[in-house]
Amino acid sequence: MRISRLHVIAGAALLLALASCTTPTPPPPLPTPTLSPAGPLTARVGSHVLFEGQNLDGTVEWSVNDVVGGSPATGTIAAGDYQAPARVPTDRVVTVAAALAANPARRASAQVTVTAPGTLYVLDNGVYVYNDMDSADGDIAPDRTFDIDGLEASDEYYKLVVAPARDAAFIGIQRTGVNVFRIDGVSNASGTVTATGFSSLGHENPSGMAYDAERDILYVAFSYVLVAYDRASVAAEGKEPDRVLEGPTVAGLIDEYDTRLNLDAPNDRLFVSNPNGQVGVYDNASTIVGDTGPDRLVALDSPASYLWGAAYDPRRDELYLADQSNFGVYVIAGVSSIDGMVLFARNITGPATQFVGPSEVSYDVANDRLVVIDADADDVKVFDAASTLDGDVAPSRIIGGTLLPIVYPYGGYLDPSQ
């Protein structure tokens, strides 16, 4: 078939017309929004981190965990100035974000882990408080002291635990009558303070206490009895236990004096340790009642003499046990799952430790710090990098002297959230 010259010209004209209708080149994409510093970061409680948003042209809304402006629990932010909260939040990792008000999809974020130096409570015939365990060292006076209104000067403060979300503390005191108390506003408690007394149903000698912050349950070990108070942080005066563990089986584990309690709250697991070198492990702790024995019973295969203090490291599943008579701290590994006779994994002992009679231990997992209240030395021994220690090692610091007026302190508590 012959193509005419007219057809060729028409085809060329059509191609030119199509070429002139080609889609224009799109503009380059907008640069990705970012924050400086980018994270992940750490921030001590109460400290500031100044953020700057890049590639966010327009009005910017700042938020913490998706709450504009943040909150007292997770930290506040304005114009990029993030202030960490006064206490470590339940989830210590928070997300700081900046987004364009007109286009929230234009957003940048950074993660901040909130940390704390730890607040130490030393118990004697009152409570002595050091607010900063990063710097407390030597013969220094406590930052504050307090005792409970209406108690006798001879009443011995034996155990304390903190409910961080409520800024409250629970204290067990060796006395007849009311012997379990809650103090609200504990982070500022000073002088003589009022307290809410709980009923112990006549049980005496509170020695071990543990608080489950996830379920708001307070556990207290008395002589041969374990009790649990539900909704403990908001309970009214005279609150009675909601559950009582009592009977021959329980009495075989819980001693008359010096039983210690520790919790693995996320797994609802309770550790009950006694001076004889036994550790009872209760699974589903929030449901136990009656004469219920532990799910597993661990016995320390060592020449332990009188185990008094106990502290749990949930990150490594290790339990620290202080031997008052043999002047050491044993470490049991895998304590949540083992059963029967076990050997210690580590033993912090020897002349360099300067132990005289350790009565209580606390462990701060975030700072890997072990704090030992030494009753016979009337001081506090601090071991940093505790998870690496074994054998005859010296404490990092010793707090004590004439400015800490304690005589045979029975207990103490290291609050890792403040």
C-alpha positions in Angstrom: 0.0 0.0 0.0 1.4 3.4 -1.0 1.5 6.0 1.9 0.8 9.5 0.6 3.0 12.4 1.5 0.0 14.0 3.2 -0.3 11.0 5.6 3.4 11.3 6.5 3.1 15.0 7.3 -0.1 14.4 9.4 1.7 11.7 11.4 4.6 13.9 12.1 2.3 16.7 13.3 0.5 14.2 15.6 3.8 13.1 17.2 4.8 16.7 17.8 1.4 17.4 19.4 1.8 14.4 21.7 5.3 15.4 22.7 4.1 18.8 23.7 1.6 17.2 26.1 4.2 15.1 28.1 3.6 15.3 31.9 6.0 17.8 33.5 8.8 16.7 35.8 7.5 16.5 39.4 9.2 18.7 42.0 11.7 17.0 44.3 10.3 15.5 47.5 10.4 17.5 50.7 13.4 16.7 52.9 12.7 14.3 55.8 12.0 16.0 59.2 14.6 15.2 61.8 15.4 16.1 65.4 18.7 17.1 66.9 19.9 15.4 69.0 18.6 12.4 67.2 18.6 9.8 70.0 18.5 7.4 71.6 19.3 9.5 74.6 19.4 9.3 78.4 18.2 12.0 80.8 18.4 12.0 84.6 15.1 12.8 86.4 14.5 16.5 86.5 17.1 17.3 83.8 16.6 19.2 80.5 17.3 18.1 76.9 17.0 20.8 74.3 15.7 19.5 70.9 15.7 21.3 67.6 13.6 20.3 64.6 15.0 20.3 61.1 13.0 20.5 57.9 9.8 21.5 59.8 8.8 24.9 58.2 5.8 26.3 60.1 4.2 26.0 63.5 5.5 22.9 65.4 3.7 21.0 68.1 5.9 19.2 70.6 4.7 16.0 72.4 5.9 13.3 74.7 4.4 9.8 74.1 1.8 11.5 71.8 0.6 13.9 74.4 1.0 17.5 73.3 3.2 19.3 75.9 3.9 16.0 77.7 2.8 15.2 81.2 4.3 15.2 84.8 4.6 11.4 84.6 6.6 11.2 81.4 8.2 14.7 81.2 7.0 18.0 79.7 8.2 19.8 76.6 7.7 23.4 75.2 9.6 24.9 72.3 11.8 21.8 72.1 12.9 22.0 75.8 12.2 18.6 77.3 12.3 18.3 81.1 12.4 14.8 82.4 9.9 13.9 85.1 10.7 13.9 88.9 10.5 10.1 88.9 11.4 7.4 86.4 8.1 6.5 84.6 6.8 3.0 84.5 8.1 2.6 81.0 11.4 4.4 81.3 11.8 4.9 77.5 9.7 7.9 76.3 9.2 9.3 72.8 9.7 13.0 72.2 8.2 14.2 68.9 7.8 17.4 66.8 5.1 17.7 64.1 3.8 20.4 61.9 0.5 21.7 63.2 -0.8 22.1 59.7 0.5 18.7 58.5 1.0 16.2 61.4 2.4 13.6 59.0 5.5 15.8 58.8 6.9 14.5 62.0 10.2 13.6 63.7 10.8 11.8 66.9 13.6 10.6 69.3 13.6 8.2 72.2 14.8 9.2 75.7 15.5 6.8 78.5 14.8 8.4 81.8 17.2 7.4 84.6 17.7 8.3 88.3 20.6 8.2 90.7 18.5 6.5 93.3 17.2 7.6 96.7 18.4 5.7 99.7 16.3 5.2 102.9 18.2 3.9 105.9 16.0 2.6 108.8 16.8 2.8 112.5 14.5 4.5 115.1 13.4 6.7 112.2 14.3 7.1 108.5 17.4 8.8 107.1 17.3 9.8 103.5 20.0 10.4 100.9 18.5 12.0 97.7 21.4 11.3 95.3 23.2 8.0 95.3 25.5 9.1 92.5 27.3 11.4 94.9 26.6 10.2 98.5 29.9 9.2 100.0 31.8 9.3 103.4 30.7 10.9 106.6 27.9 13.1 105.3 24.6 14.1 106.9 21.4 12.8 105.3 19.5 15.2 103.1 16.4 14.7 105.4 15.1 12.6 108.1 11.5 11.7 109.2 9.6 9.6 111.7 5.9 8.8 112.2 3.8 10.9 114.5 2.6 9.1 117.6 5.3 6.4 117.7 7.7 5.8 120.6 11.4 6.8 120.2 12.3 3.1 120.8 10.1 1.7 118.0 12.4 0.1 115.4 11.7 0.9 111.8 12.4 -2.4 110.1 11.4 -2.4 106.4 10.3 0.2 103.8 9.3 0.0 100.2 8.1 2.7 97.8 5.0 3.0 95.5 6.5 5.4 92.9 3.4 6.2 91.0 1.7 7.4 94.2 4.8 8.9 95.8 4.1 6.8 98.8 6.1 4.5 101.1 5.0 1.5 103.2 6.9 1.0 106.5 6.9 -2.0 108.8 7.8 -1.3 112.4 8.7 -3.7 115.2 6.0 -2.8 117.8 2.7 -4.1 119.2 -0.6 -2.8 117.8 -0.6 -1.0 114.5 2.8 -1.9 112.8 2.2 -1.3 109.0 1.9 2.3 107.8 1.7 4.2 104.5 3.3 7.6 104.2 2.1 9.8 101.3 4.4 12.4 99.7 7.4 10.4 100.8 9.8 12.2 98.3 9.5 15.3 100.5 8.8 13.7 103.9 10.8 15.4 106.7 10.4 15.8 110.4 7.4 14.2 112.1 4.9 13.0 109.5 1.4 11.6 109.6 0.7 8.1 108.3 -2.1 5.8 107.4 -2.1 2.7 109.6 -3.1 -0.8 108.3 -4.5 -3.6 110.4 -2.3 -6.6 110.7 -5.0 -8.7 112.3 -2.8 -8.9 115.4 0.2 -10.3 113.7 3.6 -9.0 114.9 7.2 -8.6 113.8 6.8 -7.3 110.2 10.2 -7.9 108.5 9.7 -8.5 104.8 7.8 -6.2 102.5 7.3 -6.0 98.8 5.1 -3.8 96.7 3.7 -4.8 93.3 3.3 -1.5 91.4 1.5 -3.2 88.5 -1.3 -4.6 90.6 -1.1 -2.2 93.6 -0.6 -5.0 96.1 1.5 -4.8 99.3 2.9 -8.1 100.7 4.1 -8.2 104.3 5.8 -11.1 106.1 5.0 -11.3 109.9 6.0 -14.0 112.3 5.2 -17.3 110.4 2.5 -15.5 108.3 2.3 -13.7 104.9 -0.4 -11.2 104.1 -1.4 -9.2 101.0 -3.2 -5.8 100.9 -5.0 -5.0 97.6 -5.2 -1.4 96.5 -2.7 -0.6 99.1 -1.7 2.8 97.7 -5.2 4.3 98.2 -6.4 2.2 101.1 -8.0 4.0 104.1 -7.0 3.8 107.7 -7.5 0.4 109.3 -7.2 -1.5 106.0 -7.2 -5.2 106.6 -5.4 -7.9 104.5 -7.3 -9.2 101.6 -5.4 -12.5 101.7 -3.6 -14.4 104.5 -1.1 -17.2 104.0 -0.9 -19.1 107.3 -0.5 -22.7 108.4 2.1 -25.4 109.0 3.4 -25.3 105.4 3.8 -21.5 105.4 5.3 -21.5 108.9 8.0 -23.8 107.7 9.2 -21.1 105.2 8.4 -17.8 106.9 10.6 -17.2 110.0 9.7 -15.5 113.2 12.0 -12.6 112.3 14.0 -11.5 109.3 12.1 -13.1 106.4 12.6 -11.0 103.3 10.3 -10.6 100.2 11.1 -9.7 96.6 9.0 -9.5 93.5 9.2 -10.1 89.8 6.1 -8.0 89.2 5.8 -8.4 85.4 5.6 -12.2 85.9 3.5 -12.0 89.1 6.2 -13.9 91.0 7.1 -13.6 94.7 10.4 -14.7 96.3 10.3 -15.4 100.1 13.8 -15.9 101.6 14.5 -16.8 105.2 17.6 -16.8 107.4 18.1 -20.5 107.0 19.2 -20.2 103.4 15.9 -21.1 101.8 14.1 -19.2 99.0 10.4 -20.1 98.3 9.2 -19.1 94.8 5.5 -18.4 94.3 4.1 -18.1 90.8 0.8 -16.3 90.4 1.5 -14.5 93.6 -1.5 -12.3 93.4 -3.8 -15.2 93.9 -2.2 -17.2 96.7 -4.0 -17.7 100.0 -4.3 -20.1 102.9 -1.7 -22.7 103.8 -0.1 -22.6 100.4 3.5 -23.8 99.9 5.8 -22.3 97.2 5.9 -23.7 93.7 9.6 -24.2 94.0 11.9 -24.2 97.1 15.5 -23.3 96.6 18.1 -24.1 99.3 21.6 -22.6 99.2 24.2 -25.3 99.3 26.9 -23.3 101.2 28.0 -22.7 104.7 25.4 -19.8 105.0 24.9 -18.9 108.6 22.2 -16.2 108.9 20.8 -14.8 105.6 19.1 -11.5 106.3 19.0 -9.1 103.4 17.7 -10.0 99.9 17.4 -8.1 96.6 16.3 -9.2 93.1 17.9 -8.3 89.8 15.1 -8.9 87.2 17.3 -8.2 84.2 19.6 -11.1 85.0 17.2 -13.2 87.1 19.6 -13.1 90.1 19.0 -12.9 93.8 21.4 -11.2 96.2 21.4 -12.7 99.7 23.3 -11.1 102.6 24.8 -13.4 105.3 25.1 -11.4 108.5 27.2 -13.9 110.3 29.5 -15.0 107.5 30.0 -11.4 106.3 29.2 -11.9 102.6 26.6 -11.5 99.9 25.7 -14.6 97.9 24.3 -14.4 94.4 21.8 -17.1 93.1 21.5 -17.2 89.3 18.3 -18.2 87.5 16.3 -18.0 90.7 12.9 -17.8 89.0 13.1 -21.3 87.6 15.6 -23.4 89.6 14.5 -25.8 92.3 16.2 -27.8 95.1 19.7 -27.4 96.4 21.9 -24.9 94.4 25.3 -23.5 94.6 25.8 -19.7 94.5 27.0 -18.2 91.3 29.0 -15.5 92.9 30.0 -14.6 96.5 31.0 -11.1 97.4 33.1 -11.7 100.5 36.5 -11.1 102.1 38.4 -8.4 104.0 38.3 -5.9 101.2 34.4 -5.7 101.5 34.7 -4.5 105.1 31.5 -6.3 105.9 30.8 -6.6 109.6 27.2 -7.7 109.7 25.2 -7.0 106.5 21.5 -6.7 107.4 19.8 -5.6 104.2 20.6 -5.2 100.5 19.0 -3.2 97.7 19.8 -3.5 94.0 19.3 -0.8 91.3 19.1 -2.6 88.0 19.4 0.6 85.9 22.6 1.7 87.5 23.9 -1.9 88.3 24.3 -0.8 91.9 24.2 -2.9 95.1 23.7 -1.1 98.4 24.4 -3.0 101.6 23.1 -1.8 105.0 25.8 -3.0 107.5 24.0 -3.2 110.9 27.1 -4.1 112.9 29.2 -1.4 111.2 26.5 1.3 111.3 27.2 2.3 107.8 26.1 1.8 104.1 28.4 0.1 101.6 27.9 0.9 97.9 29.1 -1.5 95.1 28.9 -0.2 91.6 29.0 -2.6 88.6 27.6 -5.1 91.0 26.7 -7.7 88.3 30.4 -8.2 87.6 31.6 -8.6 91.2 32.8 -11.8 92.8 35.1 -12.6 95.7 37.1 -10.1 97.8 36.2 -6.7 96.3 36.1 -3.3 98.0 33.0 -1.2 98.0 32.9 1.8 95.7 31.9 4.0 98.6 31.0 3.8 102.3 28.4 6.2 103.7 28.6 6.6 107.4 30.1 8.3 110.4 29.1 10.7 113.1 26.8 12.6 110.7 24.6 9.5 110.2 23.4 8.8 113.8 22.3 5.2 113.4 22.8 2.4 115.9 22.3 -1.1 114.4 20.1 -0.2 111.4 17.7 -3.1 110.6 16.8 -2.1 107.0 16.9 0.2 104.1 15.5 0.7 100.6 17.0 2.1 97.4 14.3 3.7 95.4 15.5 3.5 91.8 12.8 5.7 90.4 14.0 9.0 91.9 
